[in-house]
Each structure stands twice: as structure tokens, then as C-alpha cells.
Amino acid sequence: MRAVRRTFFVIAALLGLLGGTGCGDRGREPLPAETDEPFYVQGKQLMKQGRNPEALTAFLKVIDRRGERGAPESHLEAGHIYLLHTKDPVEAYHHFRRYLVLLPNSKEAANVRGMVDAAKREFARTLPVRALEDQSARLEIRETLERLQRENAELRAQIATLRGGGAAAVSRSAPMITLPEDRIAPPPVPTAGEPAVTSAPPARAPAPVATTAPPAATPPAKTAVPPRPATPAGVRMHTVQAKETIFGISVQYYGSGRHTGAIYQANRDTMRHATDLRPGMVLRIPPVEGATGARR
């Protein structure tokens, strides 16, 4: 009986070792590159077709299969869809932050940081009380105030110049005419037996009063309107149509939605935030290194 029991334990231990070895081999199976994942490829194709909810599902499957730390590109694409299409800035912020944690020094890191700020502003707008002020509006007000202060200083300088010119004109006016003392006729000397006649000195002619014409009034300086900066070489222009999004414009010109931050940074003078698009607005589309645009 003891021999049978011992034999049973030995066989069970061998089976356990064999089973553990098989599972370990399957667990160590290397994963393909993230961009080669079938669901990732499917998600990119669905985005080009405008089927963003289905594309989001595909990217989330890649994250679920590879884990939070193994799918930075899927985090980035999911963040774009959450921010620009699903309108969920909280989820967008989460996925953008995961991308920056995994790839803090990538070429897209600067653009992603801009999208993080855009997600914060979008979330602030959903609050009952504005917890965060619109930074872009504050910048516009500050620039306008500084411009008005400069114009006011220029006007004051012009007024001071005009006043100084008027005083100089007065100083350059014709001097008053005076007669020298030796040209005044002396009183006559009385002779003997004649009463002395006292004569008053001749009255001098009143000096002419110098008059100067007041300076001509100058028209008020016109308020200078700062021109829009010239378009640098390589930058294309795009007129926003109805129902267009910045994500779709990025896909149209670069073949990918990850360059929305570059478009926003190039148009900060007209866009109040990353999703501020209005029909008829003219956007600058800057060249991006490494982008393979669908439209040239």
C-alpha cells in the first residue's frame, strides 16, 4: 500500500513539472512590435475611414493584450480619439500621460504635452465653476493691453515733441526794436535872459509784440493693427469646412492624427484652444519631420 502511494506521488510530481514547463514556455513567447499588432493595424485603418469608436476599441484591445507599459503608441492614438471625437478629456489625459511616462524623450513628446494642456482646459470647461481660467484669453488681453500702452507712449512722445517745437519757434521770433542812447536828441541849452524850457524826452515807439502762429493740429495717430505673421516656406494653408476636426485635418495632411499639436502651435494667434475650429478659418499647416502626408 505504501509503495502504491509513493508511486502515485512521484507520477503527480512529474506531471506537475511537465505542465509547469509548458506554461512557462507559452508565457515567455515574445510579443511582436506594437505597430505590427493586428488590432493596431486595424485601428489605424478604421481611423482613416472615420470609424473612430471602432478604432478606439481596437487600440484598447492592444493595451489590454500588451499591458499598460507595453503599448505607448496605442495610448497616444486612444488619447487623440478621446479628446477630439469622444469628448472625454479625463480619459484623454490618462492616455497622454501614459505615453509620456513610457516615451518621455520621443519626437512627439512636445506635441503630446500640448495635448495634455488641451485636455486640462477641456475638463475645466465642464466644471460648474471655472476652476482654471482660459490661458489663451488671458494672453490675448495682455497682448492688447501692451499694444495700447505702447501706442499711448508714442502719442505722448509726439505731443512732447510738438510742444518743444513751439517753444523753439517763440525763441526764434524777431527781436524787439530799440533805439540806442546816443541817437536821442539832447535838450536845447537856454540862452541868457530866456527862461529855461524843460522838455520831456521823446517817447519811444512801443516795441512790436512778437506773435507766432500756433502749431497746426496734427491728426490723431491711427491705431496700428498688428499684421498676421508672414507664412514661412513649406507651410500650407487650409480653410476649415463645416464639421471638420483638427484630428481629421492632421490625417489629411500628414497621414496620421498625431500631429494635431503641431497644427495648434502654428495657429495659436487664431485658435483659443486645440479644438477651436470655425468654418472659414484659415489654418497654417506646418511641415513636420518624418510625416508622410496624404495630401501634398
Secondary structure, 3 states (H helix, E strand, C coil): CHHHHHHHHHHHHHHHHHHHHHHHHHHCCCCCCHHHCHHHHHHHHHHHCCCHHHHHHHHHHHHHHHCCCCCHHHHHHHHHHHHHHHCCHHHHHHHHHHHHHHCCCCCCHHHHHHHHHHHHHHHHHCCCCCCCCCHHHHHHHHHHHHHHHHHHHHHHHHHHHHHHHHHHHHHCCCCCCCCCHHHCCCCCCCCCCCCCCCCCCCCCCCCCCCCCCCCCCCCCCCCCCCCCCCCCCCCEEEECCCCCCHHHHHHHHHCCHHHHHHHHHHCCCCCCCCCCCCCCCEEEECCCCCCCCCCC
